[in-house]
Amino acid sequence: MNRIKYFLQFISLIILFSLYKIIGLKFSSCLSGMITSFIGPFFRSSNLCHSNISKAFPKLTKNEREKILKKMWFNYGRMIAEYMYIKDFRNNENFSKKIIIENQNILEKIKHNSTPVIFVSGHFNNFELMAMHIEKSGIDLAAIYRPLNNEYLNPLMENIRKKYICRNQVKKGISGTKEILKYFKKNTSIALMIDQRVSEGIKCNFFGEEAFTTTIPAQFVKKYNADIVPIHIERTYGNNFKLKIFEPMQFSKNDEVERITLKLNFFLEQLVVKNPDQWIWTHNRWKK
């Protein structure tokens, strides 16, 4: 049954992707946003989104939660359409101007030092553009990703990621952790999202609730004294973005894994609070 569902999803998206490429970025982005705004509330994950927001912002009313989710679904739709233009965001100068970079000098310093770092962020929109820009800046990078459940769609998305976002793609999981270690030892920086639930992580406070959280950044600090560099992206208007690179966070080998992980979660919280409608609330972040 799932194979049939996934296949129908794949065909539907291929048709939409073809249409999006024909009508251009501006119109396809708006159309895709309207589509997901309409159908998003009917997804099974809609209840999960409400539950997640209630945990993070318990004082919000149902109406306030729905306003955030409506904007989130619209942003989600925009991002889907933008996949058809990732190549242009990377290679077309006019598209590149749509991304305003704050603190590019930090990336330049990392590149010239030739010392690998751990870039951390969350699923803010359009999160794919962060790894794309880091690699485009001349930094050797490997990005950790979670394969899509849809076996038909996943190869297409992997191809887009490897060609236009980051050529070194590492699948999330225990085997992936071993692979990024190999990359890091070859002076390749690592980029990963710290906002997804991971079974191999530790329980760590996130918005006042315990959530399984990756300890990969903390482990690299403890073992290699690696710098952790947060990065964030926000949609300013339409298909325009501001991408900010933060100064490396101050940790030492003597810091406990729990303390480092907690501090990263708190940093992520601050970014979510700033733009709650730009964070993807569909992940089962607080699953026990």
N, C-alpha and C positions, 0 to 999 in steps of 0.2 A: 504493500500500500504506500509506504514511504517513497519507494522508487518512482511510482506513478506521480505522486505529489511533487517530488523534486524535479521530475522531468517536465511537468506542466509549468512549474515555476521557472525553470530554465528557458523554455520556449517563450514564455511571456516576457522575460527579461531581455532575451535576444531581440524580440520585436520592439520593445521599448528602447533598447540601446540603439537600434537602427534608426528609429524615429528621432531620438535625441541627437544623433549625429547629423541628421538632415536639417533640423530646425534651429540648430545653434545652441550655444551654452546658455545664454540669457533666458530664452523661452523654454528650453528643455528643463532647466533648473526650476523654474516656476511651476511648470506642468508636473514635474516629478514630485515637487513639494506638496502640491495640491492633492495628488493621488495618495501619497503616504499619509497626509493629514486626514484624509477621508477613511482610508482602510485601516490605518494604524490602530485606532481604538477597538477594532474588532479582532485584532490578533490576540492569541492566548497570552502573550507577554504583557498585554495592557494592564491586567490586574497586578502583575509583578511590578510594573512601573509605579503604579499607585502605592503599592506596599513599600517599595524602595524609597520613594519620596517621603512617605510618612515617617520612615525611620530617620531619614536625614533632616527633615524639616517638620517635626511633629506638630508645630503650631499652625501650619498652613491649612486653610479650609479646602474642601473638595474642589470648589470652583477654582481656587488658586493653583491647586495641583493640576487640574485639567488645562489651565492656561499654559503652564510650563510644558506639559506633555504635547499640547497642540503645536507649540513652537518647535519642540524637539522633533516631532514627526516630520514637520515641514523641513527642518534642517537635514534630517535623515534622507529625505527625498532629494534634496539638493545634492547631497553628497553622492547618491547613487548616479545621478545624471553626470556629475563631474568626473566619474570614472572614465567616461568616454572622451574626456578632454585632459586626462593626466599627462599624456604625451605633449600636449600644447603647453600646459603649465610648466613642464620641464624644459622644453626646447624653444618655445615661442616667446620672444622678448615682450610682446604686448601682454601675453598672459602672465609672464613673470612679474610684471608691474602690479598685478592684482594682489601680490603678497608683499606686505610691508614687513621688513625684518628689523627687529629691535635687538641690539647687541650682537651684530654680526662679528664684531671684533673678537668675541669669545671663541667662535668657531675658527676664526683665522689663527688664534693663538694655539688652539688644540691641534690644528693641522700642522703648524710649523714646529710644535714641540714633538710631534711624532710619537706621543704617548697616548695609548688608547684610554678612553673614558667610558662610563656607563651613562647613556642618555635615558632619562625616565620621563614618562608622561602618562596621559590617560586618553580615553576615547572621546576627545572633544572634536568638534568638526572644523575642517576636514582633516582628521588625524593623519591620513596617508601623506599629506603634503609635508609633514615634519621630517620624516625619514628621507623623503625625496630631496628636500632642501639641504639636509646635512650631507648627503652623498654628493649632491650637485656642487657643494662648497669645496669638494676635493678631499673629504674625509673618508677613509676606508671604513665601511660600516657593514654590520650584519644586524638584521632586524628580526626579532622574534614575532611570530604571528600564529594565530589559531586558525587552522584550516576550516573552511565552511563545512557544515553538515551535508550540504547538497553536493553529491558526488559529480553531478554534471556541470554545475556552475563553478566549483572550486578550481578546476584546471584553468578556466578562463581567467579567473581573478589572480591566480598564481602567476600566470603569464604576464598580466598587466603589471603586477608588483615587481617581478624580476626585470622586466624590460624598462620600466619608467619610474619606479619608486626606489627600490633598493635591490641590487642584483643578488646580494647574499641574504636569502630568506631562510630562516630557521624555524622549524615547526616546534610549537610549544610542547613541553613535556620533559621527562627525564632524559631521553636521548638528545633532545634539543639543548639541554643544559650542558651536556658533555661536548656538543658541537660548538657552542659559543665559547667554551673554555679554550678549544683549539684555535678559534678565530682570535680571541683575546691575546693568546700567547704569540700570535703572528702580528701583533700591533694593530689589530682591527677593533675599532670601537663597537660597542653593543647598544642597540636601541630596544627598549621594551616598555610595554604598558604595565603599570603596576595596579590597575584598577579592576582587573578580572580576578574572579575566585580561582584559586589553584589548590589542588588536593595535596600537593607536596609542600605547601607553605605552612605558616604558623598563624594561630589566632591572634589577631591584632585589632586594637580599637580603631574603628572608622565611623565617624559620626555617632559616637557613643555606643555602638554595637560591635560585638566581636565579629570579625570577618577574616576568613582565610586569605592570607596575603603572601605574595612571593617574597622570598628572602634572597633572591639572586643578587640585587644590588649590595645588600649588607655582606653577603659572602665574599664578593669581590673586594669590598673595602677591607674586610678582615684578612683575606689571604694575600691581596696584591696592593693594598693601600690605594685602590683605584679612586679617582675622582668621580663623583656622581653629579651629573649636569642635568637639571630639570629643563624641560622645554614645553612650551604651551602654544596652542593656536586658537584663535577666536575669529568667528565670522563677523566682520564689521558691518557690511551691507552687501546684499546681492551675492556676487561671487568674488568678493574681496575679503582679504584676511589680514590679520596681524599675527605674526609669528615672533614669539619672544624666547630668547635663550637666556637662561639665568646663570648667575655666577655659580661655580661648583659649590655644593653644600659642604660644610666643614665637619668631617668625621675623622676618626683615627682608628688604627688597628685595635686600640684598647676599648673602643666602644662595643657594647653588647649588640648582637644581632637584633634583639627585640627593640632596643632603643633606636637604632638606625631605621628599622622598618616602621616603627611608630611615628618617627619624625617625618618620614616620606608620606605616610598616610595623612598626617596633619597638613602637610603642604598641599597634597591633592585635595583635601577638604576645602582649603581656601580658594582653590581654583574653581571648584564646583559651586561654591557659594557665590562667587563673583558672577558666573553665567550658568545657572542651573539648567536653562533650556538648551544649552549647547553641549551638555554631557549626555551620553547615551545611557538611559536608565533601564534598558532592557536586560542587562546582565544580572544574573542571580547572585548579586554581590554578597548577600548575607546568608546564603544557604548554609545550613548547619552540617 
